[in-house]
């Protein structure tokens, strides 16, 4: 949506009922009141020097993952920063020195694009030449002199070459082999050179019909078209003539295989890895119906395309993720789930020894699910990020000797069955990379701030050696340092709460964790029950509220608007062991709500400053289901005065038919929706069956491009509320999917949410 139009709706959607605007409005209201004929707003955000407002969230810089150069002395980070002033999302890359106090260098990218290292002093920048034109690759030279504190780009970018389309993405480059791997979308012939001609023919076909004989007909937020993703290689090297040269032949190394990489809808460069002469990748099993299977296979294929891909997986696995090469090129590793049809099964680290042709699993003993992995420089250990107790930590685990034959249950010496050692045990980390002499780079965010870059500069080799010893100790060897502070100035003085953990006994005697965030000005021990409380319910349901920054559901934004925030991780949550995650299967309306009732009671007992007469709740996805479920169960005793449901399930059986990824419903509800088990559970746990009890004022929000949970669920809930005479409001974002991504829409979302909550629990002066 163009920002000029979204600004018209930022402050107030015209209510269906008549309302009398206040005599004087401020803040956003003043700006909107000047735009006729939209009436003035009837609510304003809390703002101030110490308050982190929704507008602050939207305009705060958003750093991405870091990419270090080969020398390990510079890191490149993409940063975007939206401005309501110029109505633009300004994109740039920031280059920061690792071992120097030199001021970071920001390179604005007026036309956006993607940047990556070509060598230690050259950045490759891929950008479109204009609307409807192909992408081009430019080389940006970087000058770095520590003695004179110089970090600059001394000359204009130089054109290296052109891509055949405007949609190339996911660039991986190896200067050693002189090969660039990209992903792009092609038609059935697999030829990148014919895409533009076929695009024109498709657009001029004379109708707009989309016809399907199999799923996915649509996925996440896009209808499936005639093109599919594939991987291409092209030569790219530094010539003796002191210039970069890119070849003109783009070789489809997956042509004719039925393999599509990256895996839609969220796959990227973590779905494949470029080795010395081969690419390893993961793809959905081409023989299975995609919408009700999650099985992915790992393959290896030469960059020359001289051989067909060879499968490395056993054929008995579920999904696979994060395939990576060792630096030595003798081993590859990936993450693997056991169950086909379940996306939240425990992921395990699998190693394939290419020289010995042996595949073995090394984390059967570890009850956590890694998110991403890399090999160390020596190949003697694997570095992983994994969720653990509501944080995403960085772990190191030793690579055991290769067994004599392939096995998922190798008999390992005791030093290889110990708990992996955390290198960073707070916040949420990602973007692992090891370069140079063994420096480990990663990004880290927390509840109190977005991504910054961290590094483990030395002693990784000592740590590895200790882990391989039967009685070795890694204590005190891991010392990580922060090397960037992207948002420190913007957040200075803002009363951002770091989150306080609490634990309580939940359903079936299990220990359940949650977070408390208190607002600016909150003081423990206050005599009066003066603070309203907001219970936020996470989605998934196999997800978690983690010590992590969010640009969508940010607990600190709720706290800054004056709410004590409760964010619990009940049954079904991840990072607390597979048993708790699996326990929500076929029990959506059961144990999680026992947990939430007990957790809410615990908080009220330990935080007497909370006014339980001013309680609200909000949730999205499964959290939206939870809001609709709570509506129909007043006997839970929460006493919420207002509810917010974003993209939530209303009718579970309908959702079992209408969702894009059918496997999800089939697993969590015990069967396909037309079979007896799902019908039995829906009778018990579908919110639609309890509408006769709905009575709490509810705001319902939905995106029209949400194909995971179509908008008719939100409309149906709204209609139920309206027919029952329950105060209710519906907000539809025609251009949003399961999330709200547009910056103007994000501010509008926050406005509607906080306006609704304030209407029922705000203090009226």
Order of alpha helices (4+ residues) and beta strands (2+ residues): alpha-alpha-alpha-beta-beta-beta-beta-beta-beta-beta-beta-beta-beta-beta-beta-alpha-beta-beta-beta-beta-beta-beta-beta-beta-beta-beta-beta-beta-beta-beta-beta-beta-beta-beta-beta-beta-alpha-beta-alpha-beta-beta-beta-alpha-beta-alpha-alpha-beta-alpha-beta-alpha-alpha-alpha-beta-alpha-beta-alpha
